[in-house]
Amino acid sequence: MNLLTVSGSPHVHGDNSTRKIMYGVIYAMIPALLVSIYFFGLGAIKVTLISVLACVFFEWLIQKYLIKGPSTIGDGSAIVTGILLAFNVPSNLPIWIIIIGALVSIGIAKMSFGGLGKNPFNPALVGRVFLLLSFPVQMTSWPKPSVLFDGIADAITGPTPLGHLKEELKGGRTVEDIMENGTKMIVDGQEVIYRLPDYMDQLLGNMGGSLGEVSAIALILGGIYMLFRKIITWEIPVTYIGSVVAMTGILWLIDPEMYVNPGFHLITGGLMLGVFFMATDMVSSPMSRKGQLIFGLGCGVLTVVIRVWGAYPEGASFAILIMNAFVPLINSGLKPKRFGEIAK
């Protein structure tokens, strides 16, 4: 009996190829990359360039000397991982830490499982979480872009909106008080008033955070481009965003003094980056539409749970990785009917 060997996912029938899909994702990330360069200057270019080069190098090295198979660096997947890893770290992260993150993303999260199509977890998220747990100080020192209108990033670091809000709420303050009165902080020996960025600044990206997550508008534009090109489908983004809006909306209606409105959750932190660029990864997300709906719902619920009641102010990365672990179970429980199978 001849056995049929099936290659790793993604399995796409049509004129698309892995290379076309990956470069489509790269094009979709260009708006967010340009915004990050505008707000964070040369730091954004440095981090992105080093991350991409390191990811491509480690994939080539492992493919050539360990797996000893044909080179896969031309398909663009290592470049995507490099850009996404850069998008998930601060623009002032030391070079050696970026290289470690690239090694973990490519060497552990991707190539150790056999390469593209076989990795159960999103490689860039694995690298990001590894760096966050291993180097928490460096990974949570956020350059403030608030005075970046002359092309030079401000050297002062400050909190992200989500992190600041969470800390102040723990101190007994209300959302209204934090929003209206700001917070007294000591910066370089001087007392200053830190205020949360308004909604326009949050949409545009004029706030602290990882270099690729700050501009919700740029990420949404990239997501729309991928939907239009059919690189991704609507199920995961819609259910992810919908579940976040539903949960945070209910909490906000119950107690607006302790819980911030859904709009704040949507346009701050890494939610939009996760929704469009990482939760939709066709390798580590479910194959069926029903499975994708469940996956997106789970990502949204876990993101809110971690943000509101967890130790970290940001929950998107952990939520997506947790749901990645459930993908084999979801695929197993929602297998499509075999071609020609008679319904029972």
Phi, psi and omega in degrees: 000130178276131179265140178266119178267121181259129179289167180292157179294162007278145177254105183236128178260118181152195182275001177285155173223166178303318181297315179298318180296313182296319179287334172296319177295320178299315178299322181293336181273353183300315178303315179294324178294317179296320178296319180296323177293320180298315185275329185247357172068217185297334179300320179294319178296314181300310183298315181295314182297314180296317181298314180295312181298319180294318179295316179296318181296314182294324177294317178298316182297312181292319180296321185281318190252342180250303179284327178056047176243186178296147181294137181244006185291343180283347183281351176088353183293324178293325177294317177301314179299318180297316179293316180295321176298316178298321179296339185260010181230162177292156182284352179252017182293134179301149184301317185295329178287322177299317181296320176299316178299321178294320179296318178294316181299311184276310187289316184267309188280339184242296189288333179293341177264358178115000178102192184303134179095350182241351182282126181283339182241152177295119186301317181296323179291323176299315178298318181296313181293322176301314180294322180296320180282330184272325183229065186297327181292309181295327183279352180237024174256102190258118174297139179270121181268013191295338180251016184272084172234000179245014177086001180243122183288143177291134182281347182287137176260153180207177182281162170279158178304316180295315181295317179297313181299317181296317180294318181290324176295324176297331180280002175098002179278162178262162179299317181298318179297316181296317182294317187276320189258347181070193183222134177285129180225153177259118179234119181053040176081000180246145179275125179231161177258117177267126178242142177297140178298147178286176187294327178293317177298321180294320179294319183281330179113011181276070181198166178287151179155179174299150193294334182258001185254355192284329185259103180295322181297315180297320180291322178295319177300317177296321178295318178297319178300316181291324176295317180296321179279357181061031173285325175234166176246170189282340193301309183291311179301317183293314181289327177297306180296317181299318180291325177295314179298316182297311183293311181292329177294318178296314179298319180295320179292326180290315183210087181292348178280337183250340183235132182278159185292161183300326181301322179297318180293324185290322189254007174243160179070198185264021185297307182295325175297316179293318183300312189265331191246343183238319177293333183273002178307117188292342179281318187256014176242163184298156182274325184271159180294318177298319179297321179294324177296316178295318180299311180297319178298314179297319178299316181295314181297313181294324178300314181293318180300315180292318181296317187276317186244354182274179182281332182263143178289334181253136184235355187297315183299312181294321181298315181294318179295321178298315179290330173304321181293335180271352185301314178302322179293318179296316179297321180293321182280342183236045179292134176289157179296137177296148179298124180090356182289137179272127181295139180270000000 
